[in-house]
Amino acid sequence: MNIETALKEAMAIEGALGVAVVDYESGMTLGAEGGTALDLDLAAAGNTEVVRAKLRTLASLEIRDSIEDILITLTQQYHLIRPTQQSNGSLFLYLALDRQRANLALARHNLRKIEQRLEI
């Protein structure tokens, strides 16, 4: 599936506030949908630093593994960061969810399915 379709499917996840496909090497957003409650470009740039920091930490600890996803839990929102496997790890999906409306387990499952079908 292409980026546009992936973004639309991610926005169909219950509680979705916004979604973006981000290149963590440059911090640039390749596509975004939603985001009226938050600035997706700013969030993408900030979460790029989160991904980079976690990758540096894994390297420093000599952990030979890959990130499945990163969850940031706020009092009113969940923020999911899911690196893509198809892009040699240089892209990630970022999904912001309303905590009261979202089912976190189902959102993670659906985002994983979207990521697996995404073609860049």
N, C-alpha and C positions, 0 to 999 in steps of 0.2 A: 504494500500500500504506500502511497505517496504521503508527503508531509501534510498536505491539506486535509486529506482523509483521516490521517492519524489524529490531527488536532480536533477535528469534528467528533470523532469517536471518543476522544478523551473528555471533551466537554459534555458528552452524554453521560458520563459517570456521575452518579448521584452526589450532589454537593459540590461539583466542580465550580471553582471561581475563575480559573484561568489556567492555561497550559501553554508551554513553549517548547520548541526544539532548539537547543543551544549548542554551539561549538565551544567547548571549554578551553580550547587552546587560544582562541581569540576573545572569548566572552560575548561573541555576537549571537543574536537571535536569528535563526533561519526561518522561523515562522512562529506565530502566536495566535491565540484565539481567546476571547473573553478578556478578563483582566480589568473590568470596570472598577473593581474594589482594590486593585493594586496595579502598580506600574510594572508590567512584565519585563520590559527591557532592563529596568533597574534591578529587579529580582533576579533576572538571568545573569547579569554581570556579578551580582553578589554571590549567587550560588555557584558560579564558576570558581570563585575563591574557595568555597567549601569543598568542592570536588578536588581541586588542586591540593588543598591542605591534606585531605584524607589520603590521596595518592602518595604524597610525600611521606606521610606518617607510615603507611604500609611499607614503602620502600625502606625507610629508616629502621623499621622493625624487622626487615627482611621477610615479610609475610608474602608468600607467592600465591596470591589469590586475587580475585576480582571483586569489585563492588557490585552487589546485586541491586541494592537501592539504599538511599539515605533518607531517613525520616526526621523531620524537624517538627516537634509538637509545640504548638502555641496554645494559649488558653482558648482561642476561638477558631483556630485553623490548624490544618495539617498541611505540611509542605513535603511532597515526595520528589526525590531526585533519582532518576533511573538512567544510568549510563547505557548506551546502546552497544550491542555486541557487533552489529554489522558494520559499524563505521571505524573499526580498529580502536574503539574506545574514546574517540575524540568528541563525540556528541552525547548529550543527555536530554532526556525528557524531564520537564519540570511541571509538576501539577500541584496547584494550590486548591485546597478543599475547605469547605465550611464544616467545622468539626461537629456541629449539631445535626447536620443533614447527611453527612458521609458515613459510610461503613468502611472503615480503614482496610480491613482484610479484603473486602470485595474490590475496593479501589486499587489496592496493590496488585491483585490478581488481574484485573482488567488492564491496568497499565502495562503489566508484563506481557499480556497477550498482544497489545498494541505494539509494544517495542519489538516483539519477535516478528511481527509482520511488516514493520516499517522498512521501506527500501529507500536508500539515499542515492 
